[in-house]
Amino acid sequence: MGGPLGGANPRTGGHLAAHLPGVTLHPYDSTNPDSVAIEVGGAKYLFDRGNEEYVLVAKFTPAESSKPVFVVCGQSSTAHLAAIHFMRREFAQGAKQLSSIDRFCVLIKVSDIGTYQHHRTALEQDVSAAAFAR
């Protein structure tokens, strides 16, 4: 859980590079509108602190492992909490929209954070095809 930017979580960075090559996390830069954006398949999901944020949730099983890996990589700690809350609350319903529950990558949108904190979440998009593409 957590993003690799700034060296915060190198393991997440390793998982993204090795298993989710279609995902790009833009580094923090106060002068760049793409700062902290999550990019998948050419689409950018911009960071609007406290208003609208995104979090990537992926599940896959590396070839060298018999157990799956879950990656939760959001634009803020609130987004991380929102993703876990969303997955606990909505996974059974959301899983019906996925092509596979064994290997997926989705973006979850967190909105109206100032009012609802981590409780207002929605499945933004299944980005599995683009995220896992080499």
Beta strands, then each sheet from edge to edge (+ up, - down):
strand 1: 23-25
strand 2: 38-40
strand 3: 43-45
strand 4: 52-60
strand 5: 69-74
strand 6: 104-111
strand 7: 121-126
sheet 1: 1+ 2- 3+
sheet 2: 5+ 4- 6+ 7-
end
